Amino acid sequence: MVAEAGRPPDVAGAWREDGVTRKQFLIGGGVALGALAVGVVVAQRTLPLREYWWELTGQCGPEGLVPEDLASPSYHTFRSEVLGTDVEYGVWAPPIRQKEGYVWPVCYCLPARGQSPRWVLDGPIYLADFLAQSGSGRGYLPLELVAIDGSDTYWHERVSGEDRMAMLLDEFIPWFEGRSDVGGVGGSRDHRAMMGWSMGGYGALLAAERRPDMFAAVCAASPALWYGYDDGVGDAFDDARDFEENDVFAGVERLARTAVRVDCGRADVFYDAARDFAAACGVWDGGTVEGDAVGPGFLRGCHDPDYWRRRAPDELAFVGRALLGAKRDRA
């Protein structure tokens, strides 16, 4: 598993994938580890041990619900001339019969660092299944989800020449929405939203700032944000100049006409920056920013899929309100 730049890998999440739950970890040696973690956490010198301490003390919150398996996303590749390689993407939309000429609102989803579209639409986020559950008793939320691979280059042009943001904005989205077999999808600002997790959360905010004419809403779950290059950005940016050219704090006023949601748990290493970014957005758009990073309440949560699954239903509802208003179509 690949760690976010400037932070540890999701150790607890990795163990759950191997069949060891948080509860089993706590029972099978958590006490000894907790004793070791206390001294280290106080000094805040070893971030992985600090995360263990958050787990032990309940600051990460409960395990996130895994929704019923209701969706079957499809996965494909497209040839990117910008990157010179094939890029994987995934798609899912509710089984709704729409009138001829109907244009599907679309939410483009950016995974965490090193993760694939399957990580978003299937496990461990299960976003497609959460959207599928929106049809229980009230009618489906008519929204198409499109997740695309972001690799590990933080959604901006790198010294290597790789530029995932150019691939996304200038190549993939026009290509995807222009395909004859897709039908009416996106096509205008009012029909598009961006969503992302961790590195993808940063990328979603950067994309919405770069092209405010393209997206009506942006939702960032635990975005990987730093105040400056010297704050331990790892390999997320090539140098101080690269950071300055791609600093989302510096471009926050470009979101003045965009619906913004920022979620981040209090026991997340990015919480302070996420909170301050949300506050800065509120200054520019009149205080309409939503999410866990807004307001003074204590909201448990770590930088892990459990937290992201807990927030997923509210995040999808936010996107639905931004793109569809109060209107809901039934299957």
N, C-alpha and C positions, 0 to 999 in steps of 0.2 A: 504494500500500500504506500502511496506517495503522500508526503506531508505537505501542507500548505507552507509556502515560503514564510519564514519568520514565526512558525508555530509547529507544534508536534503533530504526528499523525493521530488519527482518531483511534487510539488504542482500544478503548472500550468497544467501539464499533467493530474493529477488526476481530476482537474476541467473540462478539455476538455472531459474526459471520462464520466463525469456526465452531459454533454450537455452544459457546460458553456465555451465559447471560450475565448481566450485572449482578443479579442476586447470587448466582453461583460463585462469582468472583468474591463478593463480600463474605460469603460463608467460608470459602476455601482459602483463606489467607489474608483477607482484608484487614484484620486487626493488626497483624504484624506490619503490613505495609503502611497502615495509617500511622502507626507509631513512628515509623521512619519518615513519613511524609511531613509530619507536623513541623519538625525543625527546618526542613527544607522549604516548606511553604511559607513559613514566617519570613525567611530570608528571600523568598521568591527568586531563587537562583536556578532551579531546575523545573522547567515548565511541565514536563510530563508528570512529575510527582505532584505538582500543584493540581493537575487535572485529576489524578487519583484521589486527592484530598477532596476536591469538589464532589466527586462521585460518592465517597464515603460519607460525607456530611449532608448529602441530599440536595446540594445546590444545583445539580443538573436536572432535577425534577424527575417525574416518572418516565418509564419507557413509553415511547411513542406508539400509538395504535397502528397496527398493520391492517389496512383495510381489506375487505373481501376482494378476491381476485375476480374483478368484473370486466376489465379492459384487456384488449389484446393489441398493443401497439405494433406497428410495422416498422422495420428498420431497413435503411437503404444507404447508398453512398452517392455522392455527386463528385464530379471531377472539378477541383479547384485549380484554375489557372494561376490565381494569385499565390497559392501555396505550392503548386506543382505536385499535388498528390490528391488522392481520394479522401473525402471527409465523410464520416458516418453521421447520419441524422435519423431521428425517429419521429413518428407521427401518430397521433390518436385524436379522434373526434367522436362524440356521442352518436349513437345510431338514431339520428333524427331525420325525418323526411322534411326537407325545407322546400319552400316554393321555388319555382324556376326563377333564376336570376338572383337568388339569395346569396349574399356575400358573408362567408364565415369570418367572424372575428378570430384572430390568431394570437396566441401568446408564445413568443420565442423564449426558450428556456436554455440557460447556460449552466452546465454542471460545475461542481467543485473541481479543484485542480486534479488533473490526471484521470478524471472520471468520464464515463461515456454517456451517450443519450439513454442507454438502458438504466443507468444509475438514477436518472430522473424519472423516467416513465414507468419502469418496473421497480425492482428493489435497489437500494433501501429506502428511496423517497416515495415510490408508488404514486406519483402524481396523477397518472392516468386513472388509476383505481379510485383515488379520491374524487376526481372529476366524475367518474362513472357513478359514484354514489350520490351525486347531486340529483339523480333522477328518482331517488326513493321518495315517492309520494307527492312530489311537487313539480315534476317535470325536469328534464335535463337542462343544464346550463349550456347553451349552444356556443361552445368555444372549442377551437382546435388548438391542440398543444403540439409544438414542434421543438424538439430538443436537438442540439447540435454539439458535436465534439469540440472542446476548446483546448485540448492538450494541456500544456502547463506554462504557456507563455504570457499569461495575464492580459489577454485581449488588447494588446497594443503592439505597434511595430517595435521589433527588437533589433539589436545590433547585428544579429544573424541575418536580418532581412525578412524573417517570418512576421506576418502581420495578420493575425486572426480577425482583428476588427475590420480591416478592409475586406477580408473574405466574407464576413457576416453581412456588413452593410451594403457593400458595393457589388457583391457577387451572389451570395447564397439567397438572400431575401428576394431580390428581383428575379432570380432564376426560379425559385420555388413558387412564387406567386404567379409567374408567367407561364407555368406548365399547363398545357391544355387539358391534361388528365386530372388536374387538381380541382378544377372548377373555380367558383368564386371564393377566393381566400384573401384576406387582408386587403391590399390594394390602396389603402389610404391610412392616414394617421389615426383616424377615429376607429379603425378596425385592427390596430396593432398594440401589443403590450410586450414588455420585456420582463423576464424573471430570471433570477440567478441565485446560486448558493455559494458562499465563501468567495473563492476567486471569481466564480460566475456572478456573484452578487456585485462585486466591484465592476465586472465587465458590463453587467446590465445597466448600472448607473452611468458608466462611461459612454455606452452606446446611446443612452437617452440624452446625455449632454451633447454628444457629438452631433446627433441628428434629432433635435426636438421636433422637427417637422415630420418625423416618421412614426413616433410613438406617443400615444395618448396616456400611457401609464407605465410605471416601472415599479417592480417589487424586488427588493434586495433582502435575502435571508442571510443573516450573519455575514455581511459583506466584509471581505478582507481589506480593511482600510488602515492607513497609517497617516500620521500628521506630517511626517517629513521623511526624507531619505535616511536620515541618521537614526530612525526609530527601529532599526533592525528589520528591514524589508527583505532580507535574504536575497534570493535571485529573482524576485518579482519585478525588479527594475534594474537596468544595466548600470546606471549611475545617477547622480543627483539631477543632472539635466533631464534624463529620461523620466525621472519621477515628476519633476516640475511640469513637463510637457503633457503628462497624463494624470495629473492630480485632480481628482473629482471634487475636492473641496474648492479648488480655484474656479471650477466651472459650474458651481451649484446654481447660480442665478439663471442658467440656461434651462432649468427645470421649472421655471415660474409658471408655465402653462401646463405642466405635466402632473398627473395624479401620482403621488409618491407613497410607497409603503416601505418601511425599514423595520425588520425584525431582528432582534439579537438578545440572547439571554444574558442575565447579569453575570453568570459564571463563564463568560466567553472572553477570551483575550482581546477581542475586537470590540467589546461593548462600549467603552468610552468613546472611541472614534465613531462608532455607528450612532450613538446617542447624539454626539455633537453634529454629525452630518445631518441627522434628521432635524435637529434644532435649526441648523442653517437653512435647510429647505423651507421650514416653516416661516422663516423671516421673509423669504421671497414669494411664497405662494399664499400668504395670508393664513397660515396655520392649518392647512388641510392635510398635512402629512399624517399617515396612519402607521400603526405597528407597535411592537413591544418596545422599541427604542424611543418611543415618545412618552413623556410623562414621568412622574416620580415614583410610580409603583414598583415594588420588588417583584420581578418576574424571573422565576427559576429557569435555567437553561444553560447548557454547554454548547460547544461547537461540534455538534454531532447529529446524526440522522434522527435520533429520538426527538430532539427539539424541533428539527425541521418537519418531521411528520406531524407533530402536535400543532404546528402553525399552518400546515398546508391547506386545510379547509377554509380558514379565514383568508388566506392569501388568494385562493381561487375566487372566493366571494368578492374580494377587493377588485380583482381584475374584471370580474363580471360586472360589477357596478360601474367601473370606469368605462368599459366598452359597450355595455348593454343597458345601463341605467337600471331601472326597476323592472324592466320587461324580462319575462321568462317564457320561452317557448316549450311546449310539451311534445313528447314523442308521439 
